[in-house]
Amino acid sequence: MIQIRASAETKAILSRAAALRGQKLSEFMLDSARRQAEDALLDQRVFTLDAKAYDAFLALLNAPTKPKTRLVELMSRKAPWES
């Protein structure tokens, strides 16, 4: 069980947001807190590479990509609202 204190203003905002999503306040808060926790953890992922692997990784990031034929075709079409 998690218990927190919040001001009336904060509780009102959270309650309105939960109602808009069709959730109970506790569900909304738990979902929101979980998303924030996952984001925080994902932002802290670290991987290490030796110098050779790091250079290869940077080369891949910096290499220009070749557009796929289907993408080129799609981008050359007129938009439906331009017809």
ZIZINOR-V911713 format. One record per backbone hydrogen bond with DSSP energy under -0.5 kcal/mol. CO is the residue of the C=O (numbers start at 1). NH is the residue of the N-H. Records with the same first field share a line. If there is no record, write none. Layout:
CO->NH / NH
This chain:
7->11
8->12
9->13
10->14
11->15
12->16
13->17
14->18
15->19
16->20
17->21
18->23
19->22
24->28
25->29
26->30
27->31
28->32
29->33
30->34
31->35
32->36
33->37
34->38
35->39
36->40
37->41
38->42
39->43
40->44
41->44
42->45
50->54
51->55
52->56
53->57
54->58
55->59
56->60
57->61
58->62
59->63
65->67
68->72
69->73
70->74
71->75
72->76
73->77
74->77
79->82 / 83
80->83
